[in-house]
């Protein structure tokens, strides 16, 4: 399997699952737990747990949570290349989950926002490897130069490249045109329905995918309960794969990251798109049966 190098965000998720409708300006009973998070770190963790060779490049604080996240990644089998920030804390995300399962996230990037080009280990950028860049790295102004430098190093080394869209609201604030310009040249774009709409203005996923192939040779759009689709510009219609059914839904945090980690290995191995989509959907289903964004070992 191709070695995957992930450049992205490392977070601690404070997950608050409300037991009843939110009582605004008052108290609501909830179950609150702490987990490792961050889109880039989640993808790297799932890849490693599934037995694939993966390195993760990121930045953490010189704090206990940073040390815990570092050890956690190594425990999953990730080659963690984390730079310790002496001033900024490890990033934190407060995930508010309503009694109906709707999620709202409040993010403090912390040390992630200081990721710099000089933090990128040059030995990881070599021919035959694959680079995956978390969209959060490019959206955040402080880490953008590092994300662009990683893309440049990968192109020079002849690596294949994939990029994800992170989150719809930050992409919308940044602007579709800059994001597309920064990521142009990547072989694969991963987005969900809302992110694809922000980038293209198209409501229908297949139509959005067709527009996005003007920038990316291949596009995957995650369709939540309807599975996912893959499209390339030499096809008349996209390839679709239904979502896998699950016996219980514990939490959907990180399911999109798990999908990416499931999709990439068969895709990199040249398997048919339907097979890669099915693998992504299977790992996403596995993720939502766990409590927390990353696998629990």
Secondary structure, DSSP 8 states (H G I E B T S, - for coil): ---EEEE---EEEEEEEESSS--TTS---EEEEEEEE-HHHHHHHHHHHTT--EEEEEEEESSHHHHHHHHHHHHHT-EEEEEEESSS--EEEEEEE-TT--EEEEEE-GGGGG--GGGS-GGG--TT-EEEE-HHHHHSTTTHHHHHHHHHHHHHHT-EEEEE---HHHHHHH-HHHHHHHHTT-SEEEEEHHHHHHHH--SSHHHHHHHHTTT-SEEEEE-GGG-EEEEETT-SS-EEE-----S-----TTHHHHHHHHHHHHHHTT--HHHHHHHHHHHHHHHHTSSSSS---
